[in-house]
Amino acid sequence: MIYEISRTSMWDKKPCKEAFRHKIPNWVIRTCSEEEYNKRFAKNEGGLWRARGTNHQTTKEGYIKRQDGMKECWGININSIDQLIELSKKYGELIFDEDEIEIYDDYRE
């Protein structure tokens, strides 16, 4: 499976030797309901929530999200727990979030 990969200490550079450029859906997530967004933000953000993007959804937390085109990022192919362990041995602490891996090599808030 291809995961988006980043490194805490580097935002614009290749995060690791195994990384490659990859395009993925660009998801926009707002921490409110669609109704609240339309009331509070639509006027300043170019229209109602469903006026832009595709694949509009509500997360399990009740937040709204939509796909807004594609974005280019660094990707890594991980197909087994063994590959993940090797990645951790090579680069240190890793942070996971669904389809993202961060090499945690520096402090962040």
Summary of the structure (lengths in Angstrom):
residues: 109
radius of gyration: 17.0
end to end distance: 28.6
largest distance: 49.7
contacts: 257
relative contact order: 0.30
helix: 19%
strand: 41%
